[in-house]
Amino acid sequence: MSNIRWSVVVPETTDRALRTYLARKGGKKGDISRFIDEAVQARLFELTVENVKKRNRAYSQKEILEAIEEAVGAR
């Protein structure tokens, strides 16, 4: 897997808070990049879950459970 370099602009207070947090945890080189990567992945997951929930609002819980049972039983 190759890495891509980003230029990210954040408020000074955010930078200071993150660097302070990482320093307290015994931070080392690359920790800011790992932190950002994990944060982006978590946010993308949250957005995906929100979208699925919105899409599924049109269905009753019974319909959703029946679809799950059907899909699992099809294996």
N, C-alpha and C positions, 0 to 999 in steps of 0.2 A: 504494500500500500504506500502510495506516495503522499507526501504532505504538501499542502498549499499554504502559502504565506498570505496572511490578511493584514491590512492596516485597519486598526480599530481605534475609534476616538471615543473616549469616555470622560465623564467629569473627573476633575482632580480628586474629589472626595471619594468617588468609587474606586479609583486607582489606589488611593491611600488605604482605604478600608480593606481591599483585597490583599494588597502587599502586607499589611499588618496581620491579617488573618493567616496568610501563608507563612509568614515569619514565625508566628506563634506555633504553627504546626511543624516547624523545622523545615521550611520550604527549601527547595533546591531548583536548579536550572530546569526550565520547562514547565514548572508548576502552573504558571499563568495560562499557558497554552492548554494544558490538560484541564484546568478549571473551566476555561471558556468552552472547550470541546464538550465537556460533561454538561455544562449549563445549556448549550445549544441543543444537545441531544435530548435533555430533559424537557426543554420547552417545545421541541418538535413533537415529542411524545404527548405532552399535554394538549397541544393543538389538534393532534390526530384524534385523541380521545374525545375532545370537545366536538369535533366534526362528526364522529361516529354517533355520539349521543344525539346531536341535532338531527342527523339523518334518521335515527331510529325512533324519534319522537312520534313519527307517523304510525308506528306499530304498537300494539299492546304488548305487555310483558308476556302474555300467553303466546302470541304470534312469534315473538322472538325466541322463547324457549322451545317452541315446536320446531322452528327452523334450525336451532342448535341440535336438537335431538335427531332431526332428519339428517343433518350433515354428519354428525358423529356416527349415526347408524349406517350411513352409506359406505363406511370404510370396509 
